[in-house]
Amino acid sequence: MKRYSETPKKVYICSPLRPRGETEEERKKDLHRNQQLARFACRYATEHGYMPLAPHIYFTQFMDDADPQDREDGIRYGLKWLEDCEEIWVIERRVTEGMRREIAVARKRGMQEKHFVISLRPEERLLNDLIGECFVEMYSVVDKRTFD
């Protein structure tokens, strides 16, 4: 496994943050899972010699994602970080509104885009076989880690 590099490639971690669920308890659990997933993706990146930038982890430490102005400011700051990255890594299958904005900007800039999922579906494995790697499976590294 490649680790620290003096000149690491910066990658933008694009993963869901906003929780889903009918009840407050379900939303709290989903938010926790989403935060764990983003942290895991950052760890995965560093273990492979990349420098991850995950604004939704950083800015939510002092900004309130539930406040519309804080959320919009956080997304805009994140898009500024995106300008410094060479790749965007889309984590998991669900794409939120905020993620759509990030992906659109990355595509407009012509950035390399990679999709990471915890475990690939059979059709994703087939697509990878037919057209080359379009999904990257993180399962082998995740097997000892759990997501609530």
BAVEX-329552 format. One record per residue (C-alpha): residue number from 1; residue in three letters; z, y, x. Coordinates in Angstrom, 2 decimals, padded with zeros to 5 digits. Layout:
<sites>
i/aa/z/y/x
NUM/ala/Z/Y/X
...
</sites>
This chain:
<sites>
i/aa/z/y/x
1/met/000.00/000.00/000.00
2/lys/-000.96/003.42/001.33
3/arg/001.97/005.84/001.40
4/tyr/002.50/009.41/002.61
5/ser/-000.50/011.22/003.99
6/glu/-000.64/014.53/005.87
7/thr/-003.63/015.50/003.72
8/pro/-003.10/013.78/000.39
9/lys/-005.65/014.08/-002.38
10/lys/-004.11/016.04/-005.27
11/val/-004.37/014.28/-008.62
12/tyr/-003.55/015.74/-012.00
13/ile/-001.46/013.44/-014.16
14/cys/-002.60/013.74/-017.77
15/ser/-000.38/011.72/-020.09
16/pro/001.16/012.12/-023.54
17/leu/004.37/014.11/-023.85
18/arg/004.63/015.07/-027.52
19/pro/006.55/012.36/-029.34
20/arg/005.46/010.55/-032.48
21/gly/007.64/009.05/-035.15
22/glu/008.93/009.54/-038.65
23/thr/012.58/009.99/-037.75
24/glu/014.36/012.07/-035.13
25/glu/015.51/008.84/-033.48
26/glu/011.93/007.51/-033.27
27/arg/010.68/010.81/-031.80
28/lys/013.51/010.87/-029.26
29/lys/012.70/007.31/-028.18
30/asp/008.96/008.08/-027.94
31/leu/009.62/011.24/-025.90
32/his/011.78/009.22/-023.50
33/arg/009.03/006.60/-023.15
34/asn/006.39/009.29/-022.55
35/gln/008.54/010.92/-019.85
36/gln/009.13/007.53/-018.19
37/leu/005.41/006.82/-018.27
38/ala/004.58/010.16/-016.59
39/arg/007.22/009.57/-013.92
40/phe/005.88/006.08/-013.35
41/ala/002.33/007.43/-012.99
42/cys/003.56/009.95/-010.40
43/arg/005.36/007.20/-008.51
44/tyr/002.24/005.02/-008.65
45/ala/000.18/007.91/-007.23
46/thr/002.58/008.55/-004.35
47/glu/002.74/004.83/-003.56
48/his/-001.04/004.97/-003.11
49/gly/-001.11/008.07/-000.90
50/tyr/-001.87/010.72/-003.53
51/met/000.04/013.87/-004.40
52/pro/000.54/013.94/-008.18
53/leu/000.79/017.17/-010.14
54/ala/002.36/016.58/-013.56
55/pro/003.07/019.92/-015.21
56/his/004.41/018.34/-018.39
57/ile/007.25/016.84/-016.35
58/tyr/007.93/020.00/-014.35
59/phe/007.60/022.81/-016.89
60/thr/009.60/021.02/-019.59
61/gln/012.62/021.17/-017.31
62/phe/013.00/024.86/-018.14
63/met/010.58/025.47/-021.03
64/asp/010.87/024.14/-024.59
65/asp/007.82/022.11/-025.64
66/ala/008.91/022.50/-029.27
67/asp/008.60/026.29/-029.02
68/pro/004.92/027.22/-029.63
69/gln/004.87/030.05/-027.05
70/asp/006.59/027.96/-024.36
71/arg/004.23/025.08/-025.08
72/glu/001.13/027.26/-024.81
73/asp/002.41/028.90/-021.62
74/gly/003.19/025.47/-020.15
75/ile/-000.30/024.20/-020.95
76/arg/-001.89/027.29/-019.40
77/tyr/000.21/026.97/-016.23
78/gly/-000.76/023.31/-016.11
79/leu/-004.44/024.21/-016.34
80/lys/-003.95/026.47/-013.31
81/trp/-002.53/023.47/-011.43
82/leu/-005.57/021.47/-012.52
83/glu/-007.78/023.89/-010.53
84/asp/-006.14/022.66/-007.31
85/cys/-006.74/018.97/-008.00
86/glu/-009.59/016.72/-007.00
87/glu/-009.12/014.15/-009.76
88/ile/-007.62/013.89/-013.22
89/trp/-005.79/010.68/-014.07
90/val/-005.60/009.98/-017.80
91/ile/-002.63/007.73/-018.42
92/glu/-002.64/005.28/-021.34
93/arg/-004.94/005.21/-024.35
94/arg/-003.46/007.85/-026.67
95/val/-004.91/011.29/-026.01
96/thr/-002.95/014.22/-027.42
97/glu/-004.19/017.72/-028.23
98/gly/-002.85/019.07/-024.93
99/met/-004.47/016.21/-023.00
100/arg/-007.81/016.90/-024.72
101/arg/-007.70/020.46/-023.40
102/glu/-006.93/019.27/-019.88
103/ile/-009.68/016.65/-019.94
104/ala/-012.22/019.19/-021.28
105/val/-011.45/021.60/-018.43
106/ala/-011.64/018.81/-015.85
107/arg/-015.01/017.66/-017.20
108/lys/-016.32/021.22/-017.23
109/arg/-015.36/021.46/-013.54
110/gly/-017.05/018.11/-012.82
111/met/-013.82/016.51/-011.61
112/gln/-013.54/012.79/-011.06
113/glu/-011.76/011.22/-014.03
114/lys/-009.85/007.93/-013.92
115/his/-008.20/006.13/-016.81
116/phe/-005.04/004.13/-016.20
117/val/-003.44/001.78/-018.68
118/ile/-000.50/-000.56/-018.39
119/ser/-002.54/-003.62/-019.34
120/leu/-006.24/-003.88/-020.04
121/arg/-007.65/-005.19/-023.31
122/pro/-010.36/-007.88/-023.07
123/glu/-013.08/-005.36/-023.99
124/glu/-011.90/-003.03/-021.21
125/arg/-012.09/-005.87/-018.70
126/leu/-015.64/-006.58/-019.90
127/leu/-016.64/-002.90/-019.54
128/asn/-015.26/-002.87/-016.01
129/asp/-017.30/-005.99/-015.21
130/leu/-020.48/-004.53/-016.74
131/ile/-020.45/-000.92/-015.55
132/gly/-017.90/-000.81/-012.78
133/glu/-014.34/000.40/-012.77
134/cys/-013.75/002.80/-015.63
135/phe/-010.18/001.65/-016.29
136/val/-007.49/000.95/-013.74
137/glu/-004.74/-001.46/-014.64
138/met/-001.22/-000.60/-013.52
139/tyr/000.33/-003.79/-014.88
140/ser/000.86/-005.51/-011.54
141/val/003.08/-002.68/-010.37
142/val/004.82/-002.28/-013.74
143/asp/005.89/-005.87/-014.29
144/lys/009.50/-005.20/-013.22
145/arg/009.75/-001.84/-014.99
146/thr/010.20/-001.40/-018.69
147/phe/009.33/001.32/-021.14
148/asp/011.62/001.70/-024.13
</sites>
